[in-house]
Amino acid sequence: MSFVQNFPCFSIVLCMVAGILSTPMKGKQAKNLTLVVVTLVALMSIATLGYVIGTGESYTYMMGRFPAPWGNEIRVGILEALTATVFALVMLFSLLGGMDHVFKDINESKINLYFILVDLLLSSLLAIIYTNDLFTGYVFVEINTIAACGMIMIRESGRSLIAATRYMVMSLIGSGLFLISLAMLYDITGHLLMEDAHEAMIRLTQSGQYEIPLLVIISLLTVGLAIKSGLYPFHSWMPDAYGYSTISSSSILSSLVSKSYIILLIKIFYRVIGFDTIITSKIVNVLFVFGLIGMIMGSVSAIMAKDIYKMIAYSSVAQIGYVYMGIGLATEAGMAAAIFHILTHAITKSLLFLSAKGLNDASGRKRVYPALQGAAFRNPLAGAAFAVGSLSMVGIPMLAGFISKILFATSALGSDPKKVLPTLIVLSVSTILNAVYFLHTVVRIYTPVGEPGEFKGVRIHMAVGAAAALFCLIALNFVLGLYSQPITDLIQQGIQMFA
């Protein structure tokens, strides 16, 4: 076995150990440890990605060298390694970009607790990406939920506590449905390891057994993970959870946490149930319809939002709709478009939240649009970063969002003829709505303040870490936009490994 093959396991364990070691540390020590660990995880993920690209094959790794079911098992392929790499990089830049505000917004005695939660969250994200065992996936889904909830409420304002409560209630409903589906799946297959469960599923579908229970299982696990990822109409927790957390939390939650549940759903569709069975169940049609509705309703809500954070949060509802619409097309091209958009949205949403905070700081910490007028002149880097993120979400060429929309449009043309026209119409309308609220905000922040006011002469100089994070996220956006073909090729190879 090559030493690089150990890196996914090392990454998960390292994050968990960092959480334990941070417990007696002071805030700055915990911060330094977490940054080192996240950087190492990113480097190991890049090395793992290079390894699986070089071999062209996936591999399984037995934790402790004990085979399942006595030991645990993870699986590493191109798609897992690519997702882990992007997630680790976004986590690193989200922390760097919002680090100053972590120390301002959180009580000094609880700062080390915040970084413990970050460590546990990254560990759970990696475990969800790599797991080859259904129950292990569920366990880390719950760790993910608890850590994310803690990151919302740790700010200890009234609104953040309410937001955390709503998030927890919705997440527990989703988790409960997901657990019931796994229990039923185990009952009819007798397996929790993904490959073994898939072989049992093939035998069951060929024999025609358990058709109704299987449909119930597919429905429960899909609805459960859709709730947790914020698919419309299960999105009500998102605006407050993203809007009232400290900015690193908002960036991480919107960029990574909700996407991890979609990645797990895709893995189960392909590697456990079988995508042909999913298509036969017609659940993809339900996801397609709700994805289209979410694309419109999320954008409408973003237009009606009164402050910049709520606007970005409701935009996430629309972007989650894009992903589920791509899955609902029920083709390999549609799935590739959905996964590419997961990566695009992870990078761009972090960029938008971090730059919005810079604009907010330059406007007396006010979030409403009138106060933001001219903010791009008071904080030029944040203004430029927000403009890039906005243009990407609208779908301007050279940026990642443009490639996402092209992929969705072209994949629709190769899907069910009944889905072609609805997809193209809603994609066009949603793009227009995206332009309305994003470009309105860009115009507002670049409109000079007419009268001398409280912000006259104000200039914000961002910390080195925050500035570096914004530059890196902008660069990643252009990389996805200008060099999309190699990345989409990797995604398609990863899907074929799944299948």
N, C-alpha and C positions, 0 to 999 in steps of 0.2 A: 504493500500500500504506500502511495506517495504521501509525504508529510503534509502536503497542501490539502489532502482529503480530510484531514482532521480539523481544518479551520472553521467550518460551520459549527461543529460541536464546541470548539474552543470559544467561538463568539458568544454562543448562548450561555455557556458556563461562566465565562469571564464577566458578562454583564450581571449575572446573579451574584457572583462573588463580590463584585464592586459594590452592589447594593448592601451586602452584609458589612463590608469593610467601611462603608460610609457612615454606618450607624453611630460610632463614637466620635466621628470627626466633626470639626467645625465647618461652617459653611464654605469658606474658601478652599479648604482642603478637599471637601467632597466635590466641589466644582472642578478642581484640577484633576482629581481622579476620574471623574465622569468624562471630561473632555479627552483625557488620554485613552480611556477605554473605548469611547465612541470612534476616535480616530483609528485605533487599532482594529476595531471591527470593520470600519470602512476599508482599510488596507487589506485585511484578510478576505473580505468579500470580493474586492477587485482581483486578488490572487486566485480565489476560487473560480470566479467567472472566467479568467484567463485559462485556468486548467480545464474546465468542462468544454470551453470553446475549442481548445487544442485537441482534446480526446474525441469530441463529438458525441459523447455518451454520458448518460446519467449514471449515478452510482448510489448505493445505499450504504449507510454507516450505522453499525450497531453500537449503541452506547454501552461502554463497559465490556464490549466484545461478547455480550450475551444475546443470543437470537431472540426475537419475539416468539411467544408472548411473555417470556421471562424478563427480557430486557426491552429497552426502548429503541426505536429505529427512526433515523431521519433519511430523507432522500434529497439528493442534490442533482439538479439538472440546470440547463441554461436559463430557463425562466426563473427558477428559484434564485440562482446566483445573481442574475440581473436585477431582480426586484430587491434583494437584500442589499446590493450595492447602492442603488438609488435611495432606498430607505435610510441606510446608514449615513449617506452624504447629506440628505435633507435633514436628518436629525442633528447632525453636527452643525450645519449652517443655521438651523433654527435656534439652537442653543447659543451659538456665537452672536447671532443677530439680536437676541433678546436678553443677553446676559445682564446688562446694566439694570434692566427692569426687574429681573428676578430679585436682585438685592434691594430694589426700591419698593416692590409691591408685596414682598413676603416678609413676615416677621423674622427677625434675625435668628431666633431660636429654632425656626423651622426650615431654614434654608437647606440644611443637610438632608432633611426629610424629602424636600423637593427633588434633590438629585438621586436619592434612593428610589423614588417613584420613576424618575427618568430611566435609571438603570433597569428596573424591573419591566418597564414598558418596552424598552428596546429588546430585552431578552424575550419577552412574550411575542413581539412582532417577528423576530427571527425564528422562534419556535413554530409559530403559525405558518410561516413561509416554508420551512424545511420539514415539518413533521410528516411522518409516514404512517402515523397512528391516529385514528379518529378521536379516541378519548383523550390522548395527550393534546390534540388540537383544542378540544373543549376546555381542558384545564387551563391552557394558556390564553384562551379567549376570556376566561374569567379573571385571570391575573391582569390581562390587558384592560378589562373593564374597570377593575378596582383601582389600578394605577392611574388610568385616565380620569376617573372620578376624583381621586385625590388631587390630581394636578389642577382640576377646576376649582375645587373648594379651598385649596390651601391659601388662596388670597384672602379668604375670611371676610369678604364684604357680603352684605345681605344678598345682593344679586347673584354673586358667585355661588353662594350656598343654595339658593333656589335653583340655579342652573344645574348644579351638581345633583340635586335631588331629582329633577326632571330627567336628567341624563341617566341616572341610576335606575329609575323606574322603567324607562323605555328599554334600557339595555337588559334588565333582568327579564322582561317579557320576552325579548328576543332570545336570550340565553336559555330560558325555560323551554321555548319551542324547539330550539336547536337540540337541547339535551333529550327531549322526548323523541325527536326523530332519530337520534343516535341509538337510544335504547331499543326502539322498534327495529331499526336496521340490524342491530346486533342480534335481536331475537330471531329474525328470519334468515340471517346469514351465518351467525355463530362466529363472526370475526370482527376485529377492530382494526387490524392491519389493512392498509388500503388495497394492496394487491390481492390479498386473500379474500377480502370482501368483494372486490370486483369480479374475481373468478366465480364466487358464489352467486353474484348478481347475474352473470352471464347464464349460468345454469338455470336460475329461476325464471329469467325472461324467456329462455328457449322452451322451458316446460310450461310456461303460462301460469305458474303458481303465484299467489299473493299479489295479484294485479291491483286490487283495491288498497291493501296495506302499503304497497310500494308507492302508489299515487299519494297516499297520506304522508308518507315519509318525505317524498320529494317536496310536497307543499309545505310541510312544517319546517324543514331545514331551509328552504328558500325564503319563506316569510321571516323566519327567525333572524337569518343573517341580513336580509333586506332591512329589517327594523334597525339592527345594530349599525348598518352602514348609512342609514338616513335616506333611503329611497322614499320619494313622495308616495303616499301621504304620511309617512312615519318620520317626518323631519322636524317636528315641532321643537325638539330639544336643541337643535343645532344653533339657532341665532344667539341664544343666551349663553350656551356652553362656549361658543367661539368668541362671543362679544365681551364677556366679563371675566375671562381668564387672563392671567399674565400673558404677555405677547408670545413668549416661547411656547407656552401651552397651547394657545390658539393655533399657532403655526403647526405644531406637531399633531394636534388632534385633527385638524382639517386636512392636513397633507397625508398622514400616515395611518392613523387608527382606523378610520372608516374604510380605507382602501384594503387594509389587511383582511377584513371580513369578506370582501369581494374576492380577493385572491383565494381564500379558503373555500369559498363557494365554487369557484371555477375548478379548483383541485378536486373537490368532491364530485362535481359534475362529470369530469373526465376520468378520474382515476379510481372512483368507487362505483358510481352508478352507471357510467357510460353515457356519452353525449347523445348517442342514438336513442337511448331510452328516455333521456331528458326531452328530446325533440318529440318523441312519441307521446309523452305525457302532456304536451301542450303548455307546460309551465313557461316555456320561452315566450309564448304569445302573450301571457300575462305580464311578464317582465317587459316585453316590448311596449305594450300599451302604457304601463305605468312609467316606463322610462320616457316616452314621448310626453306624457302629461307633466312629469317632473321637469322636463326641459323648458316647458312654457311657464308653468306655475312658479317655478323657482325664479325665473327671470322677471316675471311680473312682480313678485314680492320684492326682488332686489330693486326694481324701479321705484317702488313705493317706500323703500326704506329711507329713514330720515338721517341716518349717520353712516359713516364709511364702513365701520365694522359689521353692522347689520347687512349692509349691501354685499360685502364680500362673503358673509355667511350664507345668505340666500343664494348667492351665485353658486356656492358649493352644492346646493340642492339641485340646481340645473345641471351641473357638471356630473353629479352622480347619475342623473337621468340619462346623460349621454352614454355613460358606461353600460347601464342596464339596457339601453336601446341597442347597443352593439351586441351584447350577449343575446338579446332577443331576436336578432337577425338569424341566429341559429346556423351560422356558417363559420368556417375557419377564418375567413377574412374579417368577418364582423367581430369575432373573438379577439383577433390580433389588434383590430382598431380599438376595442375596449381596453385591452391591456396597455397599449401605447398611450391611451388617454389617461389611464391610472398614473403612469409615470409622468406624463405632461402636467397633470393636475397637481401631483405631489410637489413638483418643483415650482410651478407657477403660483400655487396658493400660498406656499411659504413665502415666496417673494412678495406677494401682495400684502400679506399681514405684516411682515417686517417693515416694508416701506410705508404702509399706512400708519404704523406706530411712529415712524420718523416724522411723517407729516403732522400727526397728532401732537407730538412734542413741540413742533414748530408753531403750533396754533393754541398755545396755552392749555394743552392736554384736553382740548375740546374736539369732539368727534363729529359734530353736526356740520353740514355742508357750508353754511355761511362763514363759520370760523375758519374753514379750510381754504378759503379763497386766497390765492397767492402763496400757498404753503410751499409750492415747488421752488419758489425763489428764496424762501427762508431756509429750506433744506434741499439743495439741488440734487444730491445723490438719491435721497428718498423719492423725490419727484420723478427723476429719470427711471428709477427702478419700478415705481408704480406704473409709469407709462408703458414700459416694456411688458410688464405682467398683464396690463389691461389689453394692450394690442395683441398679445398672445391669446388671451381668452376670446377676443373678438374674432381672431383668425387671420391676422395680417401675415402675408408671406414672409419667409425667412425665420419665423418663430414657431415654436412647438405646436401651439394651438392650431395653426394653419394646417399642419400635417395631420393632426387628429381629425379635423373636419373633412379633409380630402379623403382620408382612409374610411371614415364613416360613409361618405357619399359613394365612393367606389364599391365598398363592400355591400351597400344596399342594392346596387345594380345587379349583383350576382346572387341575391337572396330570393326568397319567395316573391313572385310578382305582386302579390297583394300588399307587400310591405314596402315596395319601392317608392310609390308616390307619397304615402304618409311620411316616410323617413325624409325624403328630399324636401317636402313642404315644411315639416316641423324643424328640420335642420336650418332651412333658410329663415324662417320666422324667428327661431331662437337666436340665430346670428345677428339679426337686426335688433332684437331686444338686448342682446349682449352689448352691441354698439351703443344703444341708448344709455344704459346706466354706466358702463365703463368710460365711454368717451365723454359723457357729461361730467364725470368726476375728474377726468384728466383736464378737460377745458377749465373746470372750476379751479383746480390747483394751479393752473398756469395763467389764470386771469389776474393781472396786477390789482392790488387793492387801490381803489380810486382815491379815498380820503386818508390822510394820516391817521393812524389808529394805534391801538395798543401793541400791534406787532411791527410797527414801523422800525426798520433798522435791525430787526431780529435776524440772526444767522445761527443755525444749528450746525455744529461740527460733530459728526457721528464718531463713536469710538472705533478704534482700529478693527476690532473683531467684527462689529456690526457692518462696517464698510466692506470688509473682506467678504463677509457672508453675502451681502447684496451683489457684489461683483461676481462671485462664484455662481450664484443662482441665475444671474443674467446670462453668464457664459453657458451654463447648462441648458438654458432655454434656447439659445442660439445653436448649440450642438445638436439638440433634438430636432431643431428646425432645418438645419443645413445638412446634417449627416443622418437623416432619418432612415435611409435605405439599409445600412448595416444593422441598425437597431431593430427595424421591422423584420429583417431576415432572422435575427436572433430570436425574436418573439415567436415567429412562425416555426422555427426549429424547436423551441421549447414546447409549443403546443403539440407538435408532432411527437415529441418525447412523452408528453402526457398521454396522448392517444394510443 
